[in-house]
Amino acid sequence: MEKAEKKNLKIKACKIRMGVIEGTYNAKSGHPGGSLSASDLFSYLYFKEMNIDPKDPKKSDRDRFVLSKGHCCPGLYSALAERGYFSHEELKSLRHLGAMLQGHPDMKTIPGIDMSSGSLGQGVSAACGIALAGKLDQKDYRVYAILGDGELEEGQVWEAAMFAGHQKLDNLCLIVDSNGLQIDGSVEDVGGPEPIDEKFRAFRFDVQTIDGHDFDAIDAAFQHAKTVKGMPSVIIAKTVKGKGVSFMENQVGWHGTAPNAEQYQAAMAELNKRLEELEAE
Amino acid sequence: MAEMVKKATRESFGEAIKELAEEYPQMVVLDADLAAATKTGIFKKAHPERFIDCGIAESNMMGVAAGLAASGKIPFAASFAMFSAGRAFEQVRNSIAYPHLNVKIVGTHAGVSVGEDGATHQGNEDIALMRSIPGMVILNPADHYETKAAVRAALEYEGPVYLRLGSLAFESFNNNDDYKFELGKGITLHEGNDITVVATGLMVSEALKAVKSLEEQGIHARLINIHTIKPLDKELIVKAARETGKIITVEEHNIIGGLGEAVCSALCEEYPAPVIRMGMNDEFGHSGPAVELLKHYGLCAANIEAVVKKALA
């Protein structure tokens, strides 16, 4: 990947993270940890990979995105705002009564949301349905879905995985945001979904495991996934929960806790500093 | 007019989706390894390219249906009522109904008339589950011809519909190929001012036999066929309560959460009237031949007749 392009994606990811902090701080609730771990993936999808048009959010040949781990919508909303689907001001009313941005993605009211989601495991099935429709209609759009590693404990994920493999949905690319933490503790202590790669391989997926914060690796994985024929793809992105805000990193407590005023200032200061560094690179 | 046919509503449904396939090219049909039983197999045979067997995974099937609907398809997702409304309840609620997607959820083998398979497969709670979901339309057609009209009505309506069907073959009474009904409008099948029987699904033909027999005995019972349980035709129910005083509801479903309670809810707010609810009395079913089971649980013409007489005594 070219240096300038990578720099831009890093800047976008940093801005997405700032929106996560802005949104959850103003909501006094929400899920910063998993939003921050997936921010580099959001940046890549919305600023490099997907064929989308914020001015025509429903265009028929667009690539589709499903946030199966719907609670991480502060990150998705921030990416959509950054991409121009709606104003950044909207992020400040996240989760407020009467506001557009619901606590979990709502396709009826939010431009750029292709599927309502939030009940874990369900987004993967919906993504399969969207991919299948593309096959039936002989359209060449691609379908991306991000799910959590904790989410893999839901049986429906594996029903969907079996379906995707069986139906040879090679227009479907799942991304596991493998940050290793869930509400009750480490993913390994709570539910034990590992070995994730072997499981998906057994369900007839093309499997790649990457560093989910390394844009060269992300780029290589997504470009490879597009070349896979006759089977769906999964990219297991090893990430750090809370990535980019040092006091939130690898802290399970930041799964579903909003920053207070002091923490908000500290997080924004750190991200602003990072942004300045990136822009100076 | 058309001839009387003896068919299960699942069979009529299978025929209807096949017949409407060309008119509705967006229609696709999903099943969870029960195509031979739900009768989606009839569609599969005619249009294999538009049929998706999802395997024994109803939760995923409902999610796939949601994704297809979000992409412009009109999916019929079929399984036994126990599984499409029961096992996949939360998928129906969150992936289909919350975004108001155009999925037709089909629950065949509803009620105790499933027969020998017994309680695990007799869906007596599906209406209650589906009624509780905002915006869900519930259709429970009463015979072959009404089922065909219901499938068309479900296609013409844009949004989630739960179509409740039975597995037991029985004689049709709406013997008309052009039979049409209006979604949400009850049908008065028999006039009378002594009492009103409100029935749905398989129970309508039993109730029809009962009111005809009562008529011969000088008891003038009104019979209303409620094919659309939600939205309920409140106006027709309230009118019947005003004009006939008492109501008896009959359904092949738990008396909790089904037609009976829907009728009670409609009346208590506008015109409180005594209601006797006939159905499964908050109990599980049992294995046995379907017709014997229906008699055992009092879901038959003879018992409807007896309950009417007792109510008027």
Interface residues (C-beta under 8 A of the other chain):
Chain A: V66 D106 M107 K108 D114 M115 S116 S117 G118 S119 G121 Q122 G123 V124 S125 A126 A127 C128 G129 I130 A131 L132 A133 G134 L136 D137 G155 Q156 E159 A160 M162 F163 H166 Q167
Chain B: V28 E49 R50 I52 C54 G55 A57 S59 N60 M61 M62 G63 V64 A65 A66 G67 L68 A69 A70 S71 G72 K73 P75 E90 Q91 N94 S95 Y98 P99 H100
